Amino acid sequence: TEFCDMRAAYDDLPEDFKKELQGLRAEHYALNSRFILGDTDYSESQRNAMPPVSWPLVRTHAGSGRKFLFIGAHAGHIEGRPVAEGRMLLAELLEHATQRKLV
């Protein structure tokens, strides 16, 4: 198992890209990562037991005050953007965050 440093990933972004991300929110759904793999055999009650949650793409650590990316396989789309566009942005951010220098 490896971990990427989402603080360093945010710090490494160009300033204009950081500004673009401010205020954007992603819908996170626990089963999204399963759906990506084709594992979709869940009952309606199972799906409803884990409703989607909205989180900002950029959060601030309460202790250090450092900003970090809040993304991952559970993030399915960007609120207020066309689904395809939002997913492309999430994929771009995840690719950036998982560069060898940030893992």
C-alpha positions in Angstrom: 0.0 0.0 0.0 1.2 3.5 -0.9 -0.1 6.9 0.1 0.0 10.1 -1.8 0.6 13.4 0.1 -2.4 15.5 -0.8 -0.9 18.5 0.8 2.2 18.3 -1.4 -0.1 17.5 -4.4 -2.0 20.8 -3.8 1.2 22.8 -3.2 2.6 21.5 -6.5 -0.4 22.8 -8.6 0.0 26.0 -10.6 -1.4 29.0 -8.8 -4.1 29.6 -11.5 -5.3 26.0 -11.2 -5.5 26.4 -7.4 -7.8 29.4 -8.0 -10.0 27.4 -10.4 -10.5 24.7 -7.7 -11.5 27.0 -5.0 -15.2 26.6 -4.2 -15.6 23.4 -6.2 -17.3 20.5 -4.6 -17.3 16.8 -5.5 -19.9 14.2 -4.7 -18.4 11.3 -2.9 -20.2 8.0 -2.9 -18.8 5.0 -1.1 -19.9 2.6 -3.8 -18.4 4.7 -6.7 -15.1 3.0 -6.4 -16.8 -0.4 -6.7 -18.9 0.7 -9.7 -15.7 1.7 -11.5 -14.6 -1.9 -11.2 -17.9 -3.2 -12.5 -19.1 -4.3 -9.1 -22.7 -3.0 -9.3 -24.7 -5.8 -7.7 -26.1 -3.9 -4.7 -29.7 -3.8 -3.6 -31.5 -0.5 -3.3 -31.4 -0.7 0.5 -27.6 -1.2 0.4 -27.2 1.8 -2.0 -29.5 4.0 0.2 -27.6 3.0 3.3 -24.6 5.0 2.0 -25.9 8.2 0.5 -23.6 10.5 -1.5 -21.9 13.3 0.4 -20.6 16.6 -0.9 -17.1 17.7 0.0 -14.9 20.6 -1.2 -12.1 19.6 -3.6 -9.7 21.7 -1.5 -9.9 21.5 2.3 -7.8 23.1 5.0 -6.2 21.1 7.7 -7.5 22.4 11.1 -4.2 22.0 12.9 -1.7 23.1 10.4 -3.7 25.4 8.2 -2.3 23.7 5.1 -4.6 23.2 2.1 -4.9 19.7 0.6 -6.8 18.0 -2.2 -9.7 15.9 -1.1 -10.2 13.5 -3.9 -10.1 9.7 -4.6 -11.9 6.8 -6.1 -15.1 7.7 -4.2 -15.4 11.1 -5.9 -17.8 10.6 -8.8 -18.3 14.1 -10.2 -18.0 17.8 -9.6 -21.2 19.5 -8.6 -22.5 22.1 -11.1 -20.4 20.8 -14.0 -21.3 18.3 -16.7 -20.6 14.8 -15.5 -18.0 14.1 -18.2 -16.1 17.4 -17.6 -16.1 16.9 -13.8 -14.8 13.3 -14.1 -12.1 14.5 -16.4 -11.0 17.1 -13.9 -11.1 14.5 -11.1 -9.0 12.1 -13.2 -6.5 14.9 -13.9 -6.2 15.7 -10.3 -5.8 12.1 -9.2 -3.1 11.5 -11.9 -1.3 14.6 -10.6 -1.6 13.5 -7.0 -0.3 10.0 -7.7 2.9 11.0 -9.4 5.9 9.1 -8.0 7.3 12.3 -6.4 4.1 12.8 -4.3 3.8 9.1 -3.2 
